[in-house]
Amino acid sequence: MKKTLLIIGIVSLAFVQCGKDSDPFLIKNGSIGNLNKEIKIKQIDSIFAEDSIVKINSSPNSLETQGEVEIYEKGGKKLLLLSPDNENDPNSTITNVQVFDSRYKTEKGLTTASTFKDVKANYTIDNIETTINSVVIFLKETDVYLTIDKKSLPEELRYNMDLEVEASQIPDNAPIKYFMIGWDVAPE
């Protein structure tokens, strides 16, 4: 009887531990919650079955999901924007994810509500690219890249696109404008 109870306890513990591993809001390299970089855009319907899926650019005659899609909670809160490699192919994999909901977080705790101070404290910056209205920050050893609005930068850095912005020039309190995940396309 004791052995049976012990076995039942171990099996129960194993099931509980397995359930804890699948955090639907955890961002890791190659995955975000239950979504990973091998998933095809046509599989989105089953992965986000409990949420609302809005097809942005799909063909009106398409039977399967294709093109960009937005994911909303049933309550209406926008979660994600998913962009496939090929807008016209339902078998295309997802290459870019824009994160809107602050519950999504990296293993080091980075969210859409984080500031540049949080980025510097937890990640090594690989590259900073300047665009017309923002700077794009690429992080080493992660799929995440971030955009910070130039309005958050010192005045002398806002209007010259040719200036190279250094991490030390970005204020600690600068908020993240766009929180993105980029996955390379797997060779066929």
TILOVO-420277 format. One line per field, with one value per atom (N, C-alpha, C, O): residue in one letter; x, y, z. Coordinates in nm, 3 decimals. Layout:
<drenkols>
type = [A ...]
xx = [X ...]
yy = [Y ...]
zz = [Z ...]
</drenkols>
This chain:
<drenkols>
type = [M M M M K K K K K K K K T T T T L L L L L L L L I I I I I I I I G G G G I I I I V V V V S S S S L L L L A A A A F F F F V V V V Q Q Q Q C C C C G G G G K K K K D D D D S S S S D D D D P P P P F F F F L L L L I I I I K K K K N N N N G G G G S S S S I I I I G G G G N N N N L L L L N N N N K K K K E E E E I I I I K K K K I I I I K K K K Q Q Q Q I I I I D D D D S S S S I I I I F F F F A A A A E E E E D D D D S S S S I I I I V V V V K K K K I I I I N N N N S S S S S S S S P P P P N N N N S S S S L L L L E E E E T T T T Q Q Q Q G G G G E E E E V V V V E E E E I I I I Y Y Y Y E E E E K K K K G G G G G G G G K K K K K K K K L L L L L L L L L L L L L L L L S S S S P P P P D D D D N N N N E E E E N N N N D D D D P P P P N N N N S S S S T T T T I I I I T T T T N N N N V V V V Q Q Q Q V V V V F F F F D D D D S S S S R R R R Y Y Y Y K K K K T T T T E E E E K K K K G G G G L L L L T T T T T T T T A A A A S S S S T T T T F F F F K K K K D D D D V V V V K K K K A A A A N N N N Y Y Y Y T T T T I I I I D D D D N N N N I I I I E E E E T T T T T T T T I I I I N N N N S S S S V V V V V V V V I I I I F F F F L L L L K K K K E E E E T T T T D D D D V V V V Y Y Y Y L L L L T T T T I I I I D D D D K K K K K K K K S S S S L L L L P P P P E E E E E E E E L L L L R R R R Y Y Y Y N N N N M M M M D D D D L L L L E E E E V V V V E E E E A A A A S S S S Q Q Q Q I I I I P P P P D D D D N N N N A A A A P P P P I I I I K K K K Y Y Y Y F F F F M M M M I I I I G G G G W W W W D D D D V V V V A A A A P P P P E E E E]
xx = [0.083 0.000 0.087 0.058 0.195 0.284 0.353 0.371 0.392 0.459 0.364 0.404 0.238 0.138 0.117 0.112 0.106 0.090 0.213 0.201 0.331 0.455 0.460 0.496 0.425 0.425 0.323 0.353 0.204 0.102 0.151 0.131 0.216 0.270 0.376 0.375 0.466 0.572 0.513 0.553 0.419 0.354 0.279 0.286 0.209 0.135 0.230 0.203 0.341 0.441 0.498 0.520 0.522 0.574 0.476 0.517 0.346 0.246 0.238 0.224 0.247 0.243 0.364 0.350 0.482 0.603 0.593 0.636 0.538 0.524 0.433 0.460 0.329 0.237 0.303 0.266 0.398 0.465 0.561 0.590 0.612 0.710 0.651 0.726 0.522 0.462 0.395 0.273 0.476 0.426 0.385 0.470 0.258 0.212 0.266 0.243 0.336 0.388 0.540 0.596 0.608 0.754 0.817 0.781 0.912 0.985 1.124 1.201 1.153 1.285 1.336 1.261 1.463 1.513 1.437 1.433 1.378 1.304 1.160 1.089 1.113 0.973 0.921 0.995 0.788 0.717 0.589 0.497 0.584 0.472 0.467 0.567 0.352 0.334 0.371 0.360 0.412 0.448 0.599 0.676 0.642 0.785 0.812 0.720 0.941 0.977 0.953 0.970 0.915 0.882 0.733 0.692 0.654 0.509 0.477 0.533 0.385 0.340 0.221 0.146 0.204 0.098 -0.039 -0.129 -0.058 -0.188 -0.219 -0.334 -0.120 -0.139 -0.179 -0.208 -0.181 -0.211 -0.350 -0.369 -0.446 -0.583 -0.589 -0.666 -0.510 -0.513 -0.432 -0.470 -0.324 -0.241 -0.313 -0.305 -0.383 -0.454 -0.605 -0.680 -0.648 -0.790 -0.875 -0.993 -0.818 -0.893 -0.894 -0.962 -0.820 -0.808 -0.874 -0.917 -0.881 -0.937 -0.822 -0.721 -0.839 -0.738 -0.796 -0.902 -0.726 -0.769 -0.670 -0.552 -0.721 -0.637 -0.624 -0.725 -0.502 -0.478 -0.475 -0.549 -0.390 -0.369 -0.401 -0.345 -0.488 -0.510 -0.605 -0.684 -0.595 -0.679 -0.824 -0.846 -0.921 -1.060 -1.108 -1.201 -1.048 -1.089 -1.007 -1.026 -0.918 -0.829 -0.906 -0.984 -0.883 -0.945 -0.864 -0.918 -0.733 -0.645 -0.596 -0.605 -0.544 -0.486 -0.357 -0.273 -0.343 -0.220 -0.207 -0.303 -0.088 -0.063 -0.050 -0.054 -0.035 -0.020 -0.148 -0.258 -0.131 -0.246 -0.218 -0.105 -0.323 -0.316 -0.387 -0.490 -0.332 -0.391 -0.443 -0.370 -0.571 -0.636 -0.689 -0.732 -0.687 -0.755 -0.904 -0.949 -0.980 -1.126 -1.183 -1.285 -1.119 -1.163 -1.131 -1.176 -1.052 -1.023 -0.882 -0.846 -0.802 -0.665 -0.576 -0.571 -0.504 -0.414 -0.289 -0.224 -0.256 -0.141 -0.021 0.088 -0.040 0.071 0.031 -0.087 0.131 0.117 0.217 0.337 0.168 0.253 0.268 0.169 0.393 0.421 0.494 0.600 0.438 0.504 0.611 0.618 0.694 0.797 0.734 0.779 0.628 0.560 0.412 0.342 0.365 0.226 0.122 0.011 0.157 0.059 0.063 -0.013 0.150 0.167 0.126 0.194 0.016 -0.025 0.076 0.071 0.168 0.271 0.397 0.496 0.393 0.508 0.523 0.424 0.646 0.671 0.669 0.682 0.653 0.650 0.793 0.878 0.819 0.954 0.963 1.070 0.852 0.853 0.730 0.619 0.753 0.646 0.660 0.766 0.553 0.551 0.469 0.355 0.528 0.464 0.399 0.463 0.271 0.198 0.170 0.166 0.149 0.107 0.229 0.321 0.228 0.342 0.354 0.451 0.257 0.271 0.374 0.432 0.396 0.501 0.634 0.658 0.721 0.850 0.958 0.932 1.080 1.194 1.233 1.180 1.322 1.370 1.437 1.445 1.486 1.551 1.456 1.499 1.327 1.225 1.197 1.127 1.250 1.226 1.086 1.045 1.011 0.874 0.856 0.949 0.738 0.708 0.706 0.720 0.690 0.686 0.825 0.839 0.928 1.064 1.119 1.065 1.225 1.296 1.434 1.474 1.506 1.639 1.733 1.826 1.709 1.789 1.778 1.878 1.658 1.637 1.710 1.764 1.713 1.783 1.932 1.993 1.991 2.136 2.173 2.281 2.087 2.117 2.116 2.181 2.043 2.024 2.080 2.092 2.115 2.157 2.280 2.309 2.351 2.461 2.404 2.339 2.429 2.378 2.473 2.593 2.416 2.494 2.513 2.622 2.406 2.411 2.298 2.193 2.323 2.219 2.214 2.315 2.096 2.076 1.985 1.887 2.018 1.941 1.847 1.889 1.722 1.624 1.576 1.629 1.480 1.431 1.376 1.412 1.290 1.221 1.259 1.206 1.351 1.381 1.520 1.591 1.558 1.678 1.634 1.549 1.694 1.662 1.780 1.895 1.750 1.853 1.845 1.743 1.955 1.964 2.043 2.149 1.990 2.051 2.126 2.079 2.245 2.325 2.256 2.191 2.272 2.227 2.078 2.036 1.998 1.854 1.788 1.848 1.662 1.584 1.516 1.455 1.527 1.456 1.533 1.656 1.459 1.514 1.409 1.289 1.456 1.369 1.384 1.487 1.279 1.282 1.254 1.162 1.337 1.316 1.296 1.375 1.192 1.159 1.268 1.318 1.305 1.408 1.365 1.449 1.235 1.188 1.244 1.249 1.285 1.341 1.491 1.550 1.551 1.695 1.725 1.636 1.849 1.887 1.867 1.876 1.839 1.806 1.907 1.867 2.036 2.139 2.141 2.206 2.073 2.070 1.942 1.932 1.846 1.714 1.704 1.626 1.778 1.751 1.856 1.837 1.966 2.071 2.075 2.116 2.032 2.030 2.170 2.189 2.266 2.402 2.479 2.582 2.432 2.500 2.481 2.371 2.589 2.580 2.548 2.623 2.438 2.395 2.461 2.456 2.521 2.583 2.486 2.401 2.499 2.412 2.423 2.323 2.540 2.560 2.485 2.465 2.442 2.370 2.218 2.146 2.172 2.028 1.996 2.056 1.902 1.868 1.812 1.743 1.842 1.794 1.642 1.587 1.573 1.427 1.357 1.235 1.434 1.373 1.285 1.332 1.155 1.065 1.083 1.132 1.042 1.045 0.921 0.809 0.943 0.831 0.776 0.655 0.866 0.827 0.914 1.036 0.849 0.917 0.898 0.786 1.006 0.997 1.079 1.177 1.036 1.110 1.128 1.032 1.252 1.282 1.342 1.442 1.281 1.332 1.377 1.307 1.495 1.545 1.462 1.408 1.453 1.381 1.468 1.586 1.411 1.486 1.505 1.411 1.626 1.647 1.564 1.547 1.515 1.429 1.507 1.450]
yy = [-0.120 0.000 0.126 0.223 0.122 0.237 0.260 0.375 0.150 0.163 0.224 0.307 0.182 0.234 0.383 0.459 0.425 0.568 0.647 0.759 0.590 0.657 0.674 0.781 0.569 0.576 0.679 0.759 0.678 0.775 0.917 1.007 0.936 1.068 1.115 1.231 1.027 1.061 1.095 1.193 1.013 1.037 1.171 1.248 1.198 1.324 1.443 1.544 1.431 1.537 1.561 1.676 1.453 1.466 1.541 1.626 1.511 1.581 1.729 1.814 1.760 1.899 1.974 2.088 1.912 1.976 2.000 2.104 1.905 1.922 2.040 2.114 2.059 2.170 2.304 2.403 2.311 2.436 2.478 2.597 2.384 2.415 2.489 2.552 2.484 2.544 2.678 2.691 2.776 2.911 2.975 2.994 3.008 3.062 3.202 3.254 3.264 3.399 3.407 3.517 3.293 3.292 3.301 3.226 3.393 3.411 3.349 3.388 3.251 3.187 3.198 3.236 3.163 3.159 3.053 2.937 3.092 2.999 2.976 2.903 3.039 3.019 3.136 3.211 3.148 3.243 3.172 3.152 3.134 3.054 2.922 2.851 2.887 2.762 2.774 2.677 2.891 2.918 2.903 2.954 2.834 2.825 2.854 2.866 2.865 2.909 2.806 2.837 2.684 2.583 2.582 2.518 2.651 2.653 2.725 2.830 2.665 2.726 2.817 2.793 2.919 3.018 2.951 2.997 2.845 2.777 2.702 2.663 2.682 2.612 2.707 2.661 2.834 2.935 2.914 2.934 2.874 2.853 2.754 2.774 2.648 2.548 2.592 2.559 2.664 2.709 2.816 2.816 2.904 3.012 2.992 3.086 2.868 2.832 2.906 2.930 2.941 3.011 3.162 3.233 3.211 3.355 3.391 3.304 3.521 3.569 3.595 3.656 3.550 3.569 3.659 3.631 3.768 3.861 3.851 3.880 3.810 3.797 3.934 3.994 3.982 4.117 4.119 4.194 4.037 4.044 3.914 3.889 3.831 3.703 3.718 3.812 3.625 3.622 3.592 3.505 3.662 3.638 3.496 3.447 3.431 3.296 3.187 3.069 3.226 3.131 3.047 3.099 2.915 2.826 2.818 2.790 2.842 2.833 2.973 3.067 2.985 3.112 3.135 3.046 3.254 3.295 3.445 3.514 3.497 3.640 3.676 3.590 3.806 3.854 3.833 3.846 3.799 3.784 3.852 3.854 3.907 3.963 3.866 3.808 3.850 3.762 3.849 3.931 3.831 3.904 3.804 3.694 3.843 3.763 3.775 3.867 3.682 3.688 3.819 3.867 3.876 4.003 4.124 4.234 4.105 4.213 4.270 4.355 4.225 4.277 4.220 4.098 4.309 4.267 4.204 4.262 4.083 4.009 4.016 4.058 3.975 3.957 3.994 3.992 4.026 4.037 3.939 3.948 3.844 3.741 3.765 3.783 3.765 3.788 3.668 3.631 3.606 3.491 3.534 3.650 3.439 3.463 3.499 3.590 3.426 3.449 3.473 3.383 3.592 3.632 3.545 3.529 3.488 3.415 3.264 3.192 3.216 3.072 3.030 3.066 2.953 2.909 2.814 2.793 2.756 2.668 2.744 2.684 2.874 2.958 2.964 2.966 2.966 2.978 3.125 3.215 3.148 3.283 3.333 3.262 3.453 3.508 3.625 3.652 3.696 3.809 3.807 3.776 3.840 3.850 3.985 4.017 4.063 4.186 4.158 4.112 4.187 4.160 4.289 4.394 4.280 4.396 4.384 4.485 4.264 4.240 4.227 4.152 4.300 4.300 4.171 4.154 4.082 3.952 3.863 3.775 3.887 3.812 3.864 3.985 3.772 3.814 3.712 3.593 3.764 3.676 3.605 3.635 3.511 3.438 3.532 3.501 3.645 3.744 3.855 3.954 3.839 3.931 4.053 4.143 4.060 4.175 4.168 4.064 4.279 4.287 4.416 4.497 4.435 4.560 4.679 4.793 4.654 4.761 4.795 4.885 4.724 4.747 4.878 4.934 4.925 5.045 5.002 4.887 5.098 5.067 5.023 4.946 5.072 5.031 4.880 4.814 4.825 4.680 4.603 4.495 4.659 4.596 4.588 4.481 4.702 4.706 4.615 4.557 4.603 4.523 4.373 4.296 4.331 4.189 4.134 4.013 4.222 4.176 4.251 4.362 4.187 4.252 4.300 4.226 4.425 4.483 4.447 4.472 4.388 4.344 4.458 4.477 4.534 4.638 4.738 4.702 4.862 4.966 5.030 5.080 5.028 5.089 5.209 5.207 5.314 5.437 5.443 5.418 5.475 5.498 5.644 5.720 5.681 5.819 5.859 5.965 5.776 5.812 5.730 5.753 5.636 5.548 5.489 5.508 5.416 5.334 5.191 5.164 5.099 4.957 4.891 4.905 4.820 4.760 4.609 4.548 4.550 4.405 4.350 4.402 4.245 4.187 4.059 3.978 4.041 3.921 3.798 3.803 3.687 3.556 3.548 3.472 3.626 3.621 3.660 3.726 3.619 3.653 3.789 3.838 3.850 3.975 4.094 4.102 4.187 4.319 4.422 4.396 4.539 4.643 4.773 4.800 4.852 4.984 5.087 5.072 5.191 5.303 5.428 5.456 5.503 5.625 5.729 5.745 5.799 5.903 6.018 6.094 6.031 6.135 6.112 6.205 5.990 5.956 5.987 5.981 6.019 6.045 6.193 6.277 6.224 6.365 6.438 6.378 6.565 6.649 6.635 6.628 6.632 6.629 6.498 6.491 6.395 6.266 6.242 6.144 6.328 6.302 6.325 6.256 6.417 6.461 6.422 6.447 6.364 6.326 6.174 6.104 6.123 5.979 5.921 5.801 6.005 5.956 5.933 5.865 5.989 5.969 5.826 5.771 5.767 5.635 5.653 5.718 5.597 5.609 5.497 5.380 5.532 5.437 5.406 5.489 5.289 5.250 5.350 5.376 5.406 5.501 5.632 5.708 5.660 5.783 5.768 5.868 5.647 5.623 5.632 5.561 5.719 5.733 5.603 5.527 5.579 5.460 5.449 5.339 5.563 5.562 5.557 5.567 5.540 5.533 5.409 5.297 5.426 5.310 5.238 5.295 5.113 5.034 5.069 5.061 5.108 5.141 5.013 4.989 4.933 4.807 4.694 4.707 4.585 4.466 4.358 4.311 4.320 4.230 4.103 4.102 3.998 3.873 3.839 3.837 3.812 3.778 3.640 3.609 3.557 3.422 3.410 3.451 3.354 3.331 3.224 3.134 3.234 3.135 3.012 3.022 2.896 2.770 2.738 2.751 2.696 2.661 2.539 2.446 2.542 2.431 2.328 2.228]
zz = [0.000 0.000 0.000 -0.070 0.081 0.089 -0.045 -0.087 -0.112 -0.242 -0.345 -0.426 -0.342 -0.434 -0.413 -0.510 -0.288 -0.259 -0.301 -0.352 -0.280 -0.320 -0.471 -0.521 -0.544 -0.691 -0.740 -0.829 -0.682 -0.720 -0.691 -0.773 -0.578 -0.543 -0.641 -0.681 -0.681 -0.776 -0.913 -0.976 -0.959 -1.089 -1.086 -1.181 -0.978 -0.964 -0.968 -1.033 -0.897 -0.895 -1.034 -1.073 -1.108 -1.244 -1.333 -1.412 -1.321 -1.402 -1.364 -1.451 -1.237 -1.192 -1.245 -1.290 -1.241 -1.291 -1.441 -1.490 -1.516 -1.660 -1.691 -1.786 -1.615 -1.637 -1.611 -1.675 -1.519 -1.487 -1.597 -1.611 -1.676 -1.779 -1.897 -1.971 -1.917 -2.036 -2.001 -2.008 -1.965 -1.937 -2.070 -2.157 -2.088 -2.217 -2.246 -2.355 -2.152 -2.173 -2.169 -2.170 -2.164 -2.155 -2.294 -2.385 -2.309 -2.434 -2.417 -2.330 -2.502 -2.506 -2.649 -2.740 -2.670 -2.806 -2.884 -2.844 -2.994 -3.078 -3.040 -3.109 -2.929 -2.891 -2.809 -2.745 -2.813 -2.729 -2.685 -2.765 -2.558 -2.509 -2.584 -2.590 -2.639 -2.713 -2.861 -2.936 -2.902 -3.041 -3.057 -2.976 -3.163 -3.189 -3.336 -3.416 -3.369 -3.504 -3.613 -3.731 -3.578 -3.679 -3.713 -3.810 -3.635 -3.656 -3.788 -3.820 -3.862 -3.988 -3.957 -3.862 -4.037 -4.013 -4.013 -3.943 -4.090 -4.094 -3.963 -3.941 -3.876 -3.750 -3.636 -3.526 -3.662 -3.560 -3.500 -3.380 -3.583 -3.535 -3.419 -3.325 -3.425 -3.318 -3.196 -3.083 -3.215 -3.102 -3.020 -2.897 -3.088 -3.020 -3.027 -3.049 -3.007 -3.016 -2.914 -2.938 -2.800 -2.694 -2.714 -2.640 -2.811 -2.835 -2.968 -3.044 -2.995 -3.122 -3.219 -3.182 -3.341 -3.444 -3.552 -3.608 -3.580 -3.684 -3.799 -3.784 -3.915 -4.034 -4.100 -4.139 -4.112 -4.165 -4.317 -4.380 -4.377 -4.522 -4.594 -4.701 -4.541 -4.607 -4.725 -4.733 -4.814 -4.933 -4.892 -4.808 -4.949 -4.910 -4.942 -4.877 -5.039 -5.078 -5.009 -5.036 -4.923 -4.856 -4.755 -4.676 -4.758 -4.662 -4.533 -4.426 -4.544 -4.429 -4.392 -4.472 -4.271 -4.228 -4.306 -4.319 -4.358 -4.424 -4.408 -4.372 -4.433 -4.416 -4.269 -4.181 -4.242 -4.105 -4.026 -4.078 -3.897 -3.808 -3.675 -3.627 -3.617 -3.483 -3.390 -3.426 -3.270 -3.170 -3.056 -3.001 -3.022 -2.913 -2.811 -2.847 -2.685 -2.583 -2.608 -2.676 -2.555 -2.572 -2.516 -2.564 -2.415 -2.358 -2.444 -2.415 -2.550 -2.643 -2.634 -2.715 -2.539 -2.525 -2.634 -2.654 -2.705 -2.812 -2.752 -2.665 -2.800 -2.749 -2.842 -2.801 -2.967 -3.060 -3.203 -3.239 -3.283 -3.428 -3.487 -3.461 -3.567 -3.625 -3.775 -3.846 -3.823 -3.965 -4.022 -3.972 -4.128 -4.190 -4.289 -4.330 -4.327 -4.428 -4.562 -4.630 -4.601 -4.728 -4.700 -4.654 -4.728 -4.700 -4.770 -4.720 -4.885 -4.965 -4.945 -5.010 -4.857 -4.839 -4.697 -4.601 -4.683 -4.550 -4.485 -4.364 -4.563 -4.510 -4.468 -4.427 -4.480 -4.443 -4.291 -4.218 -4.245 -4.101 -4.061 -4.144 -3.932 -3.878 -3.864 -3.810 -3.912 -3.903 -3.806 -3.752 -3.783 -3.691 -3.602 -3.646 -3.476 -3.378 -3.309 -3.256 -3.309 -3.230 -3.106 -3.114 -2.991 -2.863 -2.812 -2.808 -2.772 -2.720 -2.570 -2.500 -2.523 -2.385 -2.293 -2.322 -2.183 -2.090 -2.008 -1.935 -2.019 -1.950 -2.018 -1.955 -2.147 -2.216 -2.166 -2.164 -2.124 -2.070 -2.107 -2.125 -2.117 -2.143 -2.015 -1.908 -2.026 -1.908 -1.808 -1.689 -1.858 -1.770 -1.728 -1.669 -1.759 -1.710 -1.796 -1.751 -1.917 -2.005 -2.063 -2.115 -2.055 -2.107 -2.187 -2.198 -2.241 -2.312 -2.217 -2.261 -2.088 -1.988 -1.934 -1.852 -1.980 -1.932 -1.987 -2.083 -1.926 -1.973 -2.023 -2.009 -2.080 -2.130 -2.017 -2.040 -1.898 -1.782 -1.762 -1.733 -1.776 -1.762 -1.871 -1.847 -1.991 -2.103 -2.072 -2.083 -2.033 -2.004 -1.887 -1.888 -1.789 -1.671 -1.699 -1.628 -1.803 -1.825 -1.956 -1.973 -2.050 -2.182 -2.230 -2.186 -2.321 -2.392 -2.525 -2.597 -2.554 -2.679 -2.793 -2.786 -2.896 -3.011 -3.111 -3.165 -3.134 -3.236 -3.211 -3.159 -3.249 -3.245 -3.382 -3.432 -3.444 -3.575 -3.561 -3.487 -3.634 -3.630 -3.749 -3.863 -3.724 -3.832 -3.822 -3.741 -3.901 -3.901 -3.764 -3.711 -3.706 -3.582 -3.459 -3.350 -3.475 -3.362 -3.373 -3.472 -3.268 -3.271 -3.245 -3.160 -3.319 -3.305 -3.234 -3.276 -3.128 -3.043 -3.057 -3.027 -3.102 -3.118 -3.000 -2.966 -2.938 -2.819 -2.855 -2.936 -2.795 -2.822 -2.765 -2.660 -2.837 -2.794 -2.764 -2.676 -2.834 -2.819 -2.951 -3.035 -2.967 -3.086 -3.072 -3.167 -2.955 -2.925 -2.980 -2.968 -3.041 -3.072 -3.035 -3.041 -2.998 -2.941 -3.018 -3.079 -3.014 -3.074 -2.965 -2.884 -2.964 -2.872 -2.956 -3.047 -2.926 -2.998 -2.977 -2.866 -3.084 -3.072 -2.981 -2.934 -2.956 -2.863 -2.723 -2.643 -2.693 -2.562 -2.554 -2.446 -2.668 -2.673 -2.649 -2.663 -2.614 -2.603 -2.736 -2.843 -2.727 -2.844 -2.958 -3.074 -2.928 -3.033 -3.111 -3.216 -3.064 -3.133 -3.212 -3.285 -3.199 -3.258 -3.408 -3.474 -3.463 -3.600 -3.702 -3.821 -3.660 -3.753 -3.766 -3.673 -3.882 -3.903 -3.920 -3.903 -3.954 -3.977 -3.848 -3.849 -3.737 -3.610 -3.561 -3.567 -3.514 -3.454 -3.306 -3.233 -3.263 -3.125 -3.044 -3.083 -2.934 -2.843 -2.729 -2.695 -2.670 -2.559 -2.444 -2.376 -2.422 -2.312 -2.334 -2.239 -2.457 -2.488 -2.470 -2.471 -2.453 -2.436 -2.288 -2.207 -2.250 -2.108 -2.048 -2.117 -1.921 -1.852 -1.851 -1.857 -1.844 -1.835 -1.971 -1.977 -2.079 -2.213 -2.223 -2.202 -2.256 -2.267 -2.400 -2.497 -2.402 -2.524 -2.606 -2.557 -2.730 -2.818 -2.884 -2.884 -2.940 -3.003 -2.947 -2.939 -2.910 -2.858 -2.964 -2.986 -3.028 -3.144 -3.123 -3.049 -3.191 -3.196 -3.343 -3.420 -3.382 -3.521 -3.532 -3.467 -3.615 -3.638 -3.782 -3.874 -3.801 -3.935 -4.003 -3.938 -4.134 -4.212 -4.225 -4.260 -4.196 -4.210 -4.358 -4.436 -4.397 -4.538 -4.577 -4.498 -4.698 -4.744 -4.820 -4.864]
</drenkols>
